[in-house]
Amino acid sequence: MTLAPLFISRLSLILALALPFHAHAAQTAQAWFGEQGYVPPAQTRIIACHGYGCARRMALVVDTALLTRARGTLRGARTSPEAERKAIGDVVRSYTAYLARQFGGRPDLPGSPPQMSGVHGQMDCLDESANTTSLLLVLQDQGLLVHHRVQRPQSRGFFIDGRYPHTTAVIGERKTGREWAVDPWGMAPGQRPDILPIAAWRQAS
């Protein structure tokens, strides 16, 4: 993974001190797309990444039916952060199946096998993180996330620690700031993503 320049880290620290939690979270989630050379969502328009490292891109307007179902699922889960995370998992599960239909061809294989690099519709962890973060930002913009805010994706593993680099989408609890990975990378389209505390996600191999 490419490490951010030192001046970006210092600027982020300044912004963290100057901005309230929710404003900083939104800023950094959007900023991540520009740092990677990807395109953030605009209203319900998403530039979906595939082919590994966003080598291939497809412009999509999130299906109205999917958003309607997401609205019902999330509005029925406002009782607690735990309920909302479960609902987010349900929405992401539907979304990955939706993306597979939009891409067409062979459905995405879990875990990004190296031989599928560059293949239409196949996604590595960067593609998955970009697409999931895009969806989460759309849901947030629609006012559907009550207990969580979308955070910038985070990474683990740097080869020298014996682990392959891996990236995930992240949400943070509004009340506590506790962060959670939302990671569909190891799942087939239409399966529930992993949603677990970011510290536990970082410790996984």
C-alpha positions in Angstrom: 0.0 0.0 0.0 1.2 3.6 -0.6 1.9 5.5 2.6 0.5 9.0 2.8 3.1 11.8 2.8 4.0 13.2 6.2 2.5 16.6 5.4 -0.9 14.9 4.8 -0.6 13.2 8.2 0.1 16.5 9.9 -2.7 18.2 8.1 -5.1 15.5 9.2 -4.0 16.0 12.8 -4.7 19.7 12.5 -8.1 19.0 11.1 -8.8 16.4 13.8 -8.2 19.1 16.4 -10.2 21.8 14.6 -13.3 19.9 13.5 -15.9 18.0 15.5 -15.9 14.2 15.1 -18.7 14.0 12.6 -17.2 16.7 10.3 -13.8 15.1 10.4 -15.1 11.7 9.6 -17.0 12.9 6.5 -14.0 14.9 5.3 -11.6 12.0 5.6 -13.9 9.4 4.1 -14.3 11.7 1.0 -10.6 12.5 1.0 -9.6 8.9 0.8 -11.1 8.6 -2.7 -9.0 11.5 -4.0 -5.9 10.1 -2.3 -6.4 6.8 -4.2 -7.3 8.4 -7.5 -10.9 7.1 -7.2 -14.2 9.0 -7.6 -16.4 9.5 -4.5 -20.2 9.1 -4.8 -22.4 12.1 -5.8 -25.9 11.8 -4.4 -26.9 8.3 -5.6 -24.4 8.1 -8.4 -21.5 5.7 -7.7 -18.4 5.0 -9.8 -18.1 1.3 -8.9 -14.6 -0.2 -8.9 -13.5 -3.6 -10.2 -10.6 -5.3 -12.0 -8.4 -4.9 -8.8 -7.2 -1.5 -7.6 -10.1 0.2 -9.4 -8.5 -0.6 -12.8 -12.0 -0.9 -14.2 -14.8 1.5 -13.4 -18.6 1.6 -14.0 -20.9 4.5 -13.4 -24.1 3.5 -11.6 -27.1 5.2 -10.1 -28.0 3.1 -7.1 -31.2 1.3 -7.8 -34.3 2.9 -6.3 -35.7 -0.4 -5.2 -32.4 -1.2 -3.3 -32.6 2.2 -1.6 -36.2 1.7 -0.7 -35.4 -1.6 0.9 -32.4 -0.1 2.6 -34.5 2.7 4.0 -37.0 0.2 5.5 -34.2 -2.0 6.9 -32.3 0.8 8.5 -35.3 2.7 9.9 -36.4 -0.5 11.6 -33.0 -0.8 13.3 -32.7 2.6 15.1 -33.1 1.1 18.5 -29.3 0.6 19.1 -25.9 0.7 17.4 -25.9 -3.1 17.4 -29.2 -3.2 15.5 -28.0 -0.7 13.0 -24.8 -2.6 12.3 -26.8 -5.7 11.6 -29.0 -3.8 9.3 -26.0 -2.3 7.5 -24.8 -5.9 7.0 -28.1 -6.8 5.4 -27.9 -3.7 3.1 -24.3 -4.4 2.1 -25.3 -8.1 1.4 -28.0 -6.9 -1.1 -25.7 -4.3 -2.5 -22.9 -6.8 -3.4 -25.5 -9.0 -5.2 -26.7 -5.9 -7.0 -23.1 -5.0 -8.1 -22.6 -8.5 -9.4 -25.7 -8.2 -11.6 -24.6 -4.8 -12.9 -21.1 -6.0 -13.7 -22.3 -9.1 -15.4 -20.1 -12.1 -16.3 -18.6 -14.4 -13.7 -19.6 -13.3 -10.2 -16.8 -11.9 -8.0 -14.7 -14.7 -6.4 -14.0 -14.2 -2.6 -10.5 -13.2 -1.6 -9.3 -11.8 -4.9 -7.4 -14.7 -6.4 -4.3 -13.3 -8.2 -5.2 -14.9 -11.5 -8.4 -12.8 -11.6 -6.5 -9.5 -11.6 -7.8 -7.2 -14.3 -10.9 -9.5 -15.0 -14.2 -7.7 -15.5 -16.3 -7.9 -12.4 -13.6 -9.3 -10.1 -12.8 -7.1 -7.0 -9.8 -7.0 -4.7 -10.0 -5.4 -1.2 -9.5 -1.8 -2.6 -12.4 -2.3 -5.0 -14.5 -3.7 -2.2 -13.5 -0.9 0.2 -14.3 1.8 -2.4 -17.6 0.4 -3.4 -18.7 -0.3 0.2 -17.7 3.2 1.4 -19.5 4.7 -1.6 -22.7 2.9 -0.5 -22.3 3.9 3.1 -21.8 7.5 2.1 -25.0 7.4 0.0 -26.9 5.9 3.0 -25.4 8.6 5.3 -26.3 11.4 2.8 -29.9 10.0 2.7 -30.0 10.4 6.5 -30.4 6.7 7.1 -27.4 6.2 9.5 -28.5 7.2 13.0 -25.8 5.6 15.2 -22.8 5.6 12.9 -20.7 7.8 10.7 -18.7 6.7 7.6 -15.0 6.8 8.3 -12.1 6.6 5.9 -11.0 3.0 4.9 -8.2 1.5 7.0 -5.5 -1.0 6.1 -3.6 -3.8 7.8 -0.5 -5.8 6.8 2.7 -4.5 5.2 4.5 -7.7 4.0 7.3 -7.1 6.4 5.0 -8.2 9.2 4.3 -11.4 7.4 0.8 -10.4 6.3 -0.6 -9.4 2.9 -1.9 -5.8 2.8 -5.7 -5.6 3.2 -8.1 -2.7 3.3 -11.7 -2.4 4.6 -14.5 0.1 4.8 -15.0 1.6 8.3 -17.9 3.1 10.3 -17.6 4.8 13.6 -20.2 5.0 16.4 -21.4 8.6 16.7 -21.7 8.4 20.5 -18.5 6.6 21.4 -16.3 7.0 18.3 -15.7 3.2 18.4 -14.7 2.0 14.9 -16.0 -1.1 13.1 -14.8 -2.7 9.9 -17.4 -3.4 7.2 -15.6 -6.0 5.0 -17.3 -8.0 2.3 -13.9 -9.0 0.6 -13.9 -12.6 1.9 -17.5 -13.2 0.9 -19.3 -14.1 -2.3 -21.8 -11.5 -3.7 -25.0 -11.7 -1.7 -23.4 -12.9 1.5 -23.2 -10.9 4.7 -19.9 -8.9 5.2 -17.7 -9.2 8.2 -18.6 -6.4 10.6 -16.3 -6.4 13.6 -14.3 -4.0 15.8 -11.5 -2.5 13.9 -8.9 -3.7 16.5 -10.1 -7.3 16.0 -10.0 -6.8 12.2 -6.5 -5.5 12.4 -5.3 -8.6 14.3 -6.8 -11.0 11.7 -4.4 -12.4 9.1 
